[in-house]
């Protein structure tokens, strides 16, 4: 978790610190607006579930059928990798299922910060 916080700090510095100054609700609202049409935090939909994505091995969301382009990628989803992915998914992994881009660096930082702030598993009820 400490490494994720450090990475987020570096990412936020690179975007003028906007993400640090914004409330988590801004990242949540952007996530819903930009990602919510295809993704959910806790259920696979058109795209895989996102809770715990920061720090998760790529192509390992349980129960989701990833494209061959994503399956070829190694490593974990770090804030920097998510930033590159959201900037241009087809450049990051040509042939992947995702085409939606988030060109604004500040918005990407807020979305990634929101995802990083979530606990890795759904809250117990």
NUSE-166732 format. One record per residue (C-alpha): residue in one letter; x, y, z; residue number from 1. Coordinates in pm, 1 decimal, always signed. Layout:
<recs>
   rest         px         py         pz    nr
      a          X          Y          Z   NUM
...
</recs>
This chain:
<recs>
   rest         px         py         pz    nr
      x       +0.0       +0.0       +0.0     1
      x     +289.9     +230.7      +73.6     2
      x     +420.9     +185.3     -282.6     3
      x      +78.7     +273.3     -424.7     4
      x      +68.2     +590.1     -213.6     5
      x     +415.5     +687.2     -332.4     6
      x     +319.1     +625.4     -694.7     7
      x       +3.3     +831.5     -651.6     8
      x     +207.6    +1114.9     -502.8     9
      x     +441.7    +1111.2     -800.8    10
      x     +147.3    +1096.5    -1040.7    11
      x      -20.8    +1389.4     -865.9    12
      x     +297.6    +1596.6     -879.1    13
      x     +311.0    +1536.2    -1251.9    14
      x      -38.6    +1678.2    -1292.2    15
      x      +17.7    +1996.1    -1095.2    16
      x     -118.8    +1848.7     -772.8    17
      x     -479.7    +1887.9     -884.4    18
      x     -573.3    +1539.5     -764.8    19
      x     -436.6    +1613.9     -417.9    20
      x     -653.0    +1923.6     -392.3    21
      x     -974.1    +1756.9     -510.5    22
      x    -1214.1    +1557.8     -295.4    23
      x    -1241.4    +1181.2     -360.5    24
      x    -1598.4    +1251.3     -467.1    25
      x    -1462.6    +1425.7     -778.5    26
      x    -1276.1    +1110.4     -878.4    27
      x    -1583.8     +900.7     -806.3    28
      x    -1802.6    +1128.5    -1019.8    29
      x    -1552.8    +1114.4    -1306.1    30
      x    -1527.4     +737.1    -1272.2    31
      x    -1906.0     +705.6    -1299.3    32
      x    -1920.9     +944.0    -1595.9    33
      x    -1625.7     +807.5    -1792.4    34
      x    -1608.3     +440.8    -1688.7    35
      x    -1948.8     +350.7    -1543.1    36
      x    -2109.8     +272.6    -1876.7    37
      x    -1895.1      -39.2    -1915.7    38
      x    -1741.8     -100.7    -1572.8    39
      x    -1853.6     -153.3    -1215.6    40
      x    -1647.5     -165.1     -899.7    41
      x    -1767.4     -509.2     -794.0    42
      x    -1910.5     -685.9    -1098.9    43
      x    -1779.7     -771.1    -1442.7    44
      x    -1980.6     -605.4    -1713.6    45
      x    -1862.9     -515.1    -2064.4    46
      x    -1530.2     -451.9    -1891.4    47
      x    -1383.6     -611.2    -1577.7    48
      x    -1465.7     -509.0    -1220.6    49
      x    -1238.7     -231.4    -1097.2    50
      x    -1230.1     -261.0     -717.2    51
      x     -868.6     -346.7     -630.1    52
      x     -740.7     -280.5     -982.5    53
      x     -452.4      -63.7     -856.4    54
      x     -185.6     -315.1     -760.9    55
      x     -366.2     -611.7     -921.2    56
      x     -187.6     -830.0    -1177.0    57
      x     -299.2     -742.2    -1529.1    58
      x     -568.5     -969.1    -1678.5    59
      x     -658.9    -1133.3    -1346.5    60
      x    -1002.4     -996.0    -1255.9    61
      x    -1187.7    -1314.1    -1151.2    62
      x    -1445.3    -1435.3    -1400.5    63
      x    -1365.5    -1185.0    -1677.5    64
      x    -1267.5    -1292.1    -2030.2    65
      x     -976.5    -1067.7    -2128.6    66
      x     -869.4    -1003.1    -2486.4    67
      x     -549.3    -1166.4    -2612.7    68
      x     -393.9     -816.4    -2625.8    69
      x     -437.6     -773.2    -2249.5    70
      x     -340.6    -1131.3    -2169.3    71
      x       -2.2    -1066.4    -2333.8    72
      x      +79.4     -788.5    -2085.8    73
      x     +285.2     -871.4    -1777.9    74
      x     +302.0     -703.3    -1440.3    75
      x      +49.8     -513.7    -1232.4    76
      x     -174.5     -213.5    -1280.2    77
      x      +24.6      +70.2    -1125.2    78
      x      -98.0     +429.2    -1128.8    79
      x     +151.9     +506.4    -1406.6    80
      x      +35.7     +210.7    -1617.1    81
      x     -329.3     +300.4    -1564.1    82
      x     -246.5     +655.4    -1669.7    83
      x      -93.6     +531.0    -1996.6    84
      x     -384.1     +291.3    -2048.4    85
      x     -649.9     +558.1    -1999.6    86
      x     -462.2     +803.5    -2218.9    87
      x     -482.0     +567.1    -2517.9    88
      x     -583.2     +202.6    -2463.3    89
      x     -522.7     +101.7    -2824.4    90
      x     -169.6     +240.4    -2819.1    91
      x     -102.7      +70.2    -2482.7    92
      x     -243.8     -267.5    -2593.5    93
      x     -336.2     -274.5    -2963.8    94
      x     -635.7     -499.0    -3021.5    95
      x     -776.0     -465.2    -2670.0    96
      x    -1152.1     -435.5    -2620.8    97
      x    -1133.4      -79.3    -2484.7    98
      x    -1141.8     +226.8    -2707.0    99
      x    -1253.2     +500.5    -2467.4   100
      x     -976.7     +750.0    -2387.9   101
      x     -942.4    +1004.7    -2108.8   102
      x     -714.7    +1264.6    -2270.0   103
      x     -711.5    +1508.8    -1975.5   104
      x     -423.7    +1423.9    -1736.2   105
      x     -598.2    +1582.8    -1437.0   106
      x     -911.5    +1375.1    -1493.9   107
      x     -706.0    +1058.0    -1531.4   108
      x     -528.3    +1135.3    -1203.3   109
      x     -859.4    +1184.4    -1023.8   110
      x    -1002.8     +857.7    -1157.9   111
      x     -686.8     +663.8    -1070.0   112
      x     -671.9     +827.2     -726.9   113
      x    -1031.4     +724.3     -663.3   114
      x     -962.9     +364.9     -768.5   115
      x     -648.0     +355.3     -552.7   116
      x     -846.1     +478.2     -252.0   117
      x    -1084.2     +181.0     -258.8   118
      x    -1036.0     -124.5      -44.8   119
      x     -941.0     -432.8     -248.7   120
      x    -1260.3     -621.6     -167.8   121
      x    -1621.4     -513.9     -128.7   122
      x    -1724.4     -399.2     +217.7   123
      x    -1871.8     -674.5     +436.3   124
      x    -2242.9     -638.0     +502.9   125
</recs>
